[in-house]
Amino acid sequence: MERRASTWEYREVSFPRGTSREAARQALTGAAETQHWELDRLTLFRDGRRTVRLRRRVYRALRTA
């Protein structure tokens, strides 16, 4: 059986500075539960903006016959 390196798909989400922590959490939780995204990187800026990078694994079907 051949082993392949993981392939990831990335998505960047930005939240403006007025967004509460709870609102950001709810948005990210919804993406995680329904679309299988997971947190890769969170950047919090001094002015309150948040940039979040999400990732999910890309599964490719291998031909067996």
N, C-alpha and C positions, 0 to 999 in steps of 0.2 A: 504494500500500500504506500502510495506516495504522499508525503506530507508537504503542504504548501504554506507559505507565509500568510499571515492574516492580512486581509484587505479591509480597510475602513473607509467609511463615507463620513464626511464632516459637514457641519452646518453651523454657521455663526448667527447668534441672536444678540441683539443690543437692546438694553433697557435704558430709557432716559433717566435723568437724575431725580425726577420726582417720583419714580416708581418705588413703592415700599418693598421691603424684603419679603413680606408675605405674598404680595402679588407676583413677584418674580419666582418665588418658590412654587406657587400654584401653576404658573405657566410652564415651568420646567418639569414639574411632576406630571402634568398632563401629557407633555411630549414623551416623557419616559414610559408612561403606562400604555399609551395608545400606539406609539410609533417606534418603540424600543430604542430610544436614544439614551445615552448615558453621558454624564458630565466628563469632559476632557480637560478643559481649562476655564478658569474664571478670572477675569481681570476687573478689579475695582479701581476706578480713577478717583483722584482727589476731589473732583467736582461732583461726585456721586453717581456718575454713569457706570453701568456694568456692561461688559462684553463677555458673552459666554460662548465657548466652543463645545459643541456636542458631537458625539461620534456614535456610530453603530456599525456592526460588522456586516460585511457584504458576503452573502453566501452564494456560491456558484454551484450549480448542479453539474456533477461529473457524469459523463456518459459511461454506462456500464456494459452496454452490448454493442 
